[in-house]
Amino acid sequence: MRRKVIAGNWKMNMLPNEAISFIQELSEKVKDTENEVVLCVPYTDIFYSVLNAQGTNIKIGAQNMHWEEKGAYTGEVSAEMLKAVGVEYVIIGHSERRQYFAETDETVNKKLKKALSVGLKPIVCVGETLEQREQGVTAKIITTQTEKALDGLEPADVEKVIIAYEPIWAIGTGKTATREDANEAVKQIRQKVAEKYGQETADRVIIQYGGSVKAANAKELFEMSDIDGGLVGGASLKAEEFSNIVNYNK
Ligand code: PEP
């Protein structure tokens, strides 16, 4: 039985003092959940978030990392640095990074391998644009992105990767994929994992849905057969709303 993982992506929001009060409020509200609760915070919030999440069931993640260990990469942060400050998860290849910061399937693959090598749990994002959906090439786009992201990994490592299916047209727009469409896309990704790494691996890999998830639609999405929780942007910025998403099955 796969566990539901519900991860907030704060993007470029929240000052350290806001992060601290958020975590104090959220930890109380989600203390009884069996779902995995993750907050992917800006780098500047990591230290305070990790400290304040100690003794709670909230795990802290980052939103990006570099694939090299160290060196002349001004402005970048390595997987080793994240690990050293207590980060457990890292988002890789979010569509905003692909769109605004020139991330490619190749850099996503390098980052994924690096994250796994230091014991970080990667959340790798795949998803189609509206144009691609209208052209009927969604399955091709998301399975190719998945294949390229996971290229060269052993099945034992693939099991440790979380894949987030995030249709780009649904991110931050208030538009959500129907639960049937979202489940179908997640199944196509799982099928690709099965083809490349075997059914057992595919049955174990956690695949989330992301794109305008909120308390009002979390239950219908997360109850679908193949959707193992969600990656949540805007609705993860309010502790009450995010806790209601985490507690969707209460
Ligand atoms: C995201 O940033 O990954 C996301 C899904 O954002 P939102 O929930 O705001 O659509």
Residues whose N, C-alpha, C, O or C-beta is under 5 A from the ligand:
A	BS01	PEP	N9 A170 I171 G172 T173 G210 G211 S212 V213 L231 V232 G233 G234 A235
